[in-house]
Amino acid sequence: MRGSIRKRGESSWELKIELERINGKRHRRFVTVRGSYKEAQKELTRLLRAADDGTLPDPTRMTVGEYLLAWLDTTHAQSPKTLERYCELAQRQIIPHLGHVKLPKLRPENVEQWHSALLASGLSARTVRHAHRVLSLVLKRAVENGTLARNVAAVCKPPAVEADEVGILTPDQIAVVLDSLKGHSLFPIVSLALATGARRGELLALEWGDVDLDRGTLRVERSVEETRAGGLRVKPPKTRHGRRTITLPSETVAMMRAHKVQVLEVRLVLGLGNITAETLLFSNIEGKLLSPNNVTRGWHRACRARGLPAVSFHSLRHAHATALIRAGVDVLTVSRRLGHSKAHITLDTYGHLVEGADAAAAKAIEGILK
């Protein structure tokens, strides 16, 4: 029996404990601890002693809920926002239905019945898929640790998401939205969202140094994230493809010039001084970060008050992508503009909108065959 320590994060460590073989099969235990290397060594020593004494908790006796909560305590999600979402899905969708089941007793039929129960409760297929992904990640970890022989969530397909679950504005509706919001404080950010397809957090992190109005381009370098525990923070884009330069339509450039004048006027009145490269495009009265959740709430209030389509703020991004694809822009270009890590993500989301591609393919091969 032996143990090892591997650095995971800035102040976190993964402890690996090699347990006794059972029927010739290796058994290992992975534990993540936070603190200094010396503290990790002490914890490894304690766990090895517990394994020798037979007092080390046996994960095979744990329920799905117990194992899931332990995983959430030690997992390193992509961001605090992602971890917060994992916790919500665990507490609301997974534990109430599967939390009591012993981990080794979980079967594919349990997972399928769970899908059906969530859908019957009125939950969207998209949310069910998100909850399924969290469960699958937990069970995958249990397999890697030798606790389970297989990941039963991996053999069960989550429900398919219908295309109409994603609210998309039609070209006519886009025109109505923009016309209705003229003069409203949301008009600049809504216009820019429709013109660029940028995410809400990316828009709120934009600084005037990221915009070149003479060249008509905008550079996405960062994003704003909001969590209940940590409040607002600026973070890098989700992937390296998230850092990107987006060309702006001429009408958007004109709108941005007018918006810049308005920002300058407000700053001078409040005594905040001239606009600098670090000045935010969209900010509160003090020139500081806006809450993404407040922007969304403001969007919904404006939609209700002005009789606009009841779609999410994120639907503005979908509207942008949909307009490009229906205009015949190739998927790779759309993917790069949206900042997707891979083109297949764009295809999976918007591929059903590509019209006439098969007819064009038939015509192309016909020319070759002749």
VENZI-V346200 format. One record per residue. N is the residue number from 1. SS is DSSP state (alpha for helix, beta for strand, coil for the rest). OMEGA is omega as a letter, one per 40 degrees, with the letter a starting at -180 (NA if undefined). D_LAST is the distance of its C-alpha to the last C-alpha in whole Angstrom. Layout:
{{N	SS	OMEGA	D_LAST} {N	SS	OMEGA	D_LAST}}
//
This chain:
{{1	coil	i	71} {2	beta	i	70} {3	beta	i	68} {4	beta	a	66} {5	beta	i	66} {6	beta	i	62} {7	beta	i	62} {8	beta	a	60} {9	beta	a	61} {10	coil	i	63} {11	coil	i	66} {12	beta	a	65} {13	beta	i	64} {14	beta	i	63} {15	beta	i	65} {16	beta	a	64} {17	beta	i	67} {18	beta	a	66} {19	beta	a	68} {20	beta	i	69} {21	beta	i	66} {22	beta	a	66} {23	coil	i	65} {24	coil	a	64} {25	beta	i	62} {26	beta	i	62} {27	beta	a	63} {28	beta	i	63} {29	beta	i	64} {30	beta	i	63} {31	beta	i	65} {32	beta	i	64} {33	beta	i	67} {34	beta	a	68} {35	coil	a	70} {36	coil	i	71} {37	alpha	i	71} {38	alpha	i	74} {39	alpha	i	74} {40	alpha	i	71} {41	alpha	i	73} {42	alpha	a	76} {43	alpha	i	73} {44	alpha	i	72} {45	alpha	i	75} {46	alpha	a	76} {47	alpha	i	73} {48	alpha	i	74} {49	alpha	i	77} {50	alpha	i	76} {51	alpha	i	74} {52	alpha	a	77} {53	alpha	a	79} {54	coil	a	77} {55	coil	i	77} {56	coil	a	73} {57	coil	a	72} {58	coil	a	69} {59	alpha	i	66} {60	alpha	i	65} {61	alpha	a	68} {62	coil	i	67} {63	beta	i	65} {64	alpha	a	62} {65	alpha	a	64} {66	alpha	a	66} {67	alpha	i	63} {68	alpha	i	61} {69	alpha	i	64} {70	alpha	i	64} {71	alpha	i	61} {72	alpha	i	61} {73	alpha	a	64} {74	alpha	a	62} {75	coil	i	59} {76	coil	i	57} {77	coil	a	55} {78	coil	a	53} {79	coil	i	55} {80	alpha	i	58} {81	alpha	i	56} {82	alpha	i	54} {83	alpha	i	57} {84	alpha	i	59} {85	alpha	i	56} {86	alpha	a	56} {87	alpha	i	60} {88	alpha	a	59} {89	alpha	i	57} {90	alpha	a	59} {91	alpha	a	62} {92	alpha	a	61} {93	alpha	a	58} {94	alpha	a	58} {95	alpha	i	62} {96	alpha	a	63} {97	alpha	a	61} {98	alpha	a	60} {99	coil	a	63} {100	coil	a	66} {101	coil	i	63} {102	beta	a	64} {103	alpha	a	62} {104	alpha	a	61} {105	alpha	a	61} {106	coil	a	58} {107	coil	i	56} {108	alpha	a	52} {109	alpha	i	54} {110	alpha	a	56} {111	alpha	i	53} {112	alpha	i	51} {113	alpha	i	54} {114	alpha	i	55} {115	alpha	a	51} {116	alpha	a	52} {117	alpha	i	56} {118	alpha	i	55} {119	alpha	i	52} {120	alpha	i	55} {121	coil	i	57} {122	coil	i	55} {123	coil	i	53} {124	coil	i	49} {125	alpha	i	47} {126	alpha	i	46} {127	alpha	i	50} {128	alpha	i	50} {129	alpha	i	47} {130	alpha	i	49} {131	alpha	i	52} {132	alpha	a	50} {133	alpha	i	49} {134	alpha	i	52} {135	alpha	a	53} {136	alpha	i	51} {137	alpha	i	52} {138	alpha	a	55} {139	alpha	i	54} {140	alpha	i	52} {141	alpha	i	55} {142	alpha	i	57} {143	alpha	i	55} {144	alpha	a	55} {145	coil	a	59} {146	coil	a	59} {147	coil	i	61} {148	coil	i	58} {149	coil	a	56} {150	coil	i	53} {151	coil	a	51} {152	alpha	i	51} {153	alpha	a	50} {154	alpha	a	47} {155	alpha	i	46} {156	coil	i	46} {157	coil	i	44} {158	coil	a	45} {159	coil	i	44} {160	coil	i	41} {161	coil	i	41} {162	coil	a	40} {163	alpha	a	38} {164	alpha	i	41} {165	alpha	i	44} {166	coil	a	43} {167	coil	a	44} {168	coil	i	42} {169	coil	i	43} {170	coil	i	40} {171	alpha	i	40} {172	alpha	i	43} {173	alpha	i	45} {174	alpha	i	44} {175	alpha	i	46} {176	alpha	a	49} {177	alpha	a	49} {178	alpha	a	50} {179	alpha	a	51} {180	alpha	a	54} {181	alpha	i	55} {182	coil	a	55} {183	coil	i	59} {184	coil	a	59} {185	coil	a	59} {186	coil	a	56} {187	alpha	a	54} {188	alpha	a	53} {189	alpha	i	52} {190	alpha	i	50} {191	alpha	a	48} {192	alpha	i	48} {193	alpha	i	46} {194	alpha	a	44} {195	alpha	a	43} {196	alpha	a	42} {197	coil	a	42} {198	coil	i	45} {199	coil	a	47} {200	alpha	a	50} {201	alpha	i	52} {202	alpha	i	50} {203	alpha	a	51} {204	alpha	i	55} {205	coil	a	55} {206	coil	i	53} {207	beta	a	56} {208	alpha	i	56} {209	alpha	i	55} {210	alpha	a	52} {211	beta	i	51} {212	beta	a	50} {213	coil	i	50} {214	coil	i	49} {215	coil	a	46} {216	coil	i	45} {217	beta	i	45} {218	beta	a	46} {219	beta	i	47} {220	beta	a	47} {221	coil	a	50} {222	coil	a	52} {223	beta	i	52} {224	beta	i	56} {225	beta	i	56} {226	beta	i	59} {227	beta	i	61} {228	coil	a	64} {229	coil	a	66} {230	coil	a	65} {231	beta	a	64} {232	beta	i	62} {233	beta	i	60} {234	beta	a	58} {235	beta	i	55} {236	coil	i	52} {237	coil	a	49} {238	coil	i	47} {239	coil	i	45} {240	alpha	i	44} {241	alpha	i	41} {242	alpha	i	44} {243	coil	a	45} {244	beta	i	43} {245	beta	a	43} {246	beta	i	41} {247	beta	a	41} {248	coil	i	43} {249	coil	a	42} {250	alpha	i	44} {251	alpha	i	46} {252	alpha	i	47} {253	alpha	i	48} {254	alpha	i	50} {255	alpha	a	51} {256	alpha	i	52} {257	alpha	i	54} {258	alpha	i	56} {259	alpha	a	57} {260	alpha	i	58} {261	alpha	i	61} {262	alpha	i	62} {263	alpha	a	62} {264	alpha	a	64} {265	alpha	i	66} {266	alpha	a	67} {267	alpha	a	68} {268	alpha	i	70} {269	alpha	a	72} {270	alpha	i	72} {271	coil	a	73} {272	coil	i	70} {273	coil	a	70} {274	coil	i	66} {275	coil	i	63} {276	coil	i	62} {277	coil	a	59} {278	coil	a	60} {279	coil	a	61} {280	beta	i	59} {281	coil	a	56} {282	coil	a	58} {283	coil	i	61} {284	coil	a	64} {285	coil	i	67} {286	coil	a	68} {287	coil	a	65} {288	coil	a	64} {289	coil	i	62} {290	coil	i	61} {291	coil	i	61} {292	alpha	i	57} {293	alpha	i	58} {294	alpha	i	61} {295	alpha	i	57} {296	alpha	i	56} {297	alpha	i	59} {298	alpha	i	59} {299	alpha	a	56} {300	alpha	i	56} {301	alpha	a	60} {302	alpha	i	58} {303	alpha	i	55} {304	alpha	a	58} {305	alpha	a	60} {306	alpha	i	57} {307	coil	a	56} {308	coil	i	52} {309	coil	a	50} {310	coil	i	51} {311	coil	a	49} {312	coil	i	50} {313	coil	a	50} {314	coil	i	47} {315	alpha	i	45} {316	alpha	i	45} {317	alpha	i	43} {318	alpha	a	40} {319	alpha	i	40} {320	alpha	a	39} {321	alpha	a	36} {322	alpha	a	35} {323	alpha	a	35} {324	alpha	a	33} {325	alpha	a	30} {326	alpha	i	30} {327	coil	i	30} {328	coil	i	27} {329	coil	a	28} {330	coil	a	27} {331	alpha	a	29} {332	alpha	i	30} {333	alpha	i	32} {334	alpha	a	33} {335	alpha	i	34} {336	alpha	i	36} {337	alpha	a	38} {338	alpha	a	39} {339	coil	i	40} {340	coil	a	39} {341	coil	i	39} {342	coil	a	36} {343	alpha	a	33} {344	alpha	i	32} {345	alpha	i	36} {346	alpha	i	34} {347	alpha	a	31} {348	alpha	a	34} {349	alpha	a	36} {350	alpha	a	33} {351	alpha	a	30} {352	alpha	a	30} {353	alpha	a	30} {354	coil	a	27} {355	coil	i	25} {356	coil	a	21} {357	alpha	a	20} {358	alpha	i	18} {359	alpha	i	17} {360	alpha	i	16} {361	alpha	i	14} {362	alpha	a	12} {363	alpha	a	11} {364	alpha	a	10} {365	alpha	i	9} {366	alpha	i	6} {367	alpha	i	5} {368	alpha	a	5} {369	alpha	i	4} {370	coil	NA	0}}
//
